[in-house]
Amino acid sequence: MTVYEDLVVRNLEDVFDFNRGRIKESEIRQTTVHFKVDTGAHRNVITRDVFERLGLCKEGEQTFKLAGGQSARMDVSSPMQIIWHDRRIVMDAAIAPPDASNLFSITAMELLDLMPNPTKGCLVGVHGDDYLNELD
């Protein structure tokens, strides 16, 4: 069963500006993104329209190996904040065409201490409600 999760994604520069008192919290550009959970992906992928809605910057290009085995050159976004309940991480993302899926990577899941629950069709905490960060 494919697992999907709706996650809040924020423009990290706006978060910094809010923390410095330069903008109001209501001015932070953010959106809820419908992600397909992809345990085979090591990088997150967002569509070009999500990238533009958040006002992110292009940080460069990289070549990515796709699920079908072919390679594609894709733009990479500036870092964004991703929120699941009370857990937050900062990551960049590959930028895909508007008709592609937003992908939530295994790397992001590990950083947030999450795993897919195919029975429920959503993400759950690996350690329940406890957020365990591993340093070893």
C-alpha positions in Angstrom: 0.0 0.0 0.0 1.3 3.4 -0.9 1.6 5.8 2.0 0.9 9.5 1.8 1.3 12.3 4.3 0.4 16.0 4.4 3.3 18.0 5.9 3.7 21.7 6.5 6.7 23.1 4.6 8.0 26.6 5.3 10.4 29.0 3.6 13.5 28.8 5.9 14.7 32.3 5.2 11.2 33.6 6.3 11.5 31.5 9.5 14.9 33.2 10.2 13.4 36.6 9.5 10.5 36.0 11.9 13.0 34.8 14.6 15.0 38.0 14.1 11.8 40.1 14.4 11.9 41.3 10.7 8.5 39.9 9.7 5.4 38.7 11.4 4.7 35.0 11.8 1.8 35.4 9.4 4.2 36.5 6.8 6.2 33.2 6.8 5.5 31.6 3.4 4.3 28.1 4.1 2.0 25.5 2.5 0.8 22.0 3.3 2.3 19.6 0.8 0.8 16.2 -0.1 3.9 13.9 -0.1 4.2 10.4 -1.3 6.3 8.5 1.2 9.2 7.0 -0.6 11.6 4.7 1.3 13.7 4.3 -1.8 14.4 8.0 -2.2 17.3 9.6 -0.4 16.3 13.2 -1.3 13.0 14.9 -1.0 11.3 16.1 -4.2 8.9 19.0 -4.5 7.1 20.1 -7.6 8.0 23.4 -9.3 4.7 25.0 -8.2 5.4 24.1 -4.5 8.9 25.6 -5.0 7.4 28.8 -6.4 4.6 29.0 -3.8 7.2 28.9 -1.0 9.4 31.5 -2.7 12.5 29.3 -2.5 15.7 29.9 -4.4 17.5 27.6 -6.8 20.7 26.5 -5.2 22.1 24.6 -8.2 21.5 21.5 -10.3 22.3 17.8 -9.6 22.0 14.6 -11.5 19.5 12.2 -9.8 19.0 8.5 -10.4 15.3 7.9 -10.9 13.2 4.9 -9.8 13.2 3.4 -13.3 17.0 3.4 -13.4 17.3 6.4 -15.8 19.1 9.7 -14.7 17.7 13.2 -14.8 19.3 16.6 -14.2 17.1 18.6 -11.8 17.3 21.9 -10.0 17.8 21.8 -6.2 16.0 24.2 -3.9 17.3 26.3 -1.0 16.7 24.7 2.4 13.1 24.6 3.7 11.7 23.6 7.1 9.5 20.5 7.1 7.1 20.0 10.0 5.4 16.8 11.2 3.4 17.4 14.3 5.9 19.0 16.7 9.0 17.6 14.9 11.0 19.9 12.5 13.9 19.4 10.1 15.6 21.5 7.5 16.4 20.0 4.1 16.6 21.0 0.5 14.7 19.2 -2.3 15.0 18.3 -5.9 12.5 20.3 -8.0 10.3 18.3 -10.3 7.8 19.3 -13.0 4.3 20.3 -11.9 2.8 17.0 -12.9 5.3 14.9 -10.8 4.7 13.7 -7.2 6.1 15.3 -4.1 8.3 12.7 -2.5 9.2 12.4 1.2 12.5 10.6 1.5 13.9 7.9 3.9 16.5 10.4 4.9 13.8 12.9 6.1 12.0 10.0 7.9 15.1 9.0 9.7 15.8 12.6 10.8 12.3 12.9 12.1 12.3 9.4 13.7 9.3 8.4 11.5 8.3 5.3 9.6 5.5 4.5 7.2 2.5 2.5 8.6 1.0 0.8 5.5 -2.0 -0.4 7.5 -3.0 3.1 8.5 -1.6 4.7 5.3 0.4 7.4 7.1 3.6 8.1 8.9 4.0 7.2 12.6 6.8 7.8 15.1 9.3 4.9 15.3 9.4 5.3 19.1 5.7 6.3 19.4 5.2 9.9 20.6 8.8 10.1 21.8 11.2 11.8 19.4 14.5 9.9 19.7 17.5 11.5 18.0 20.4 9.2 17.5 23.9 10.6 17.7 26.0 7.5 17.1 
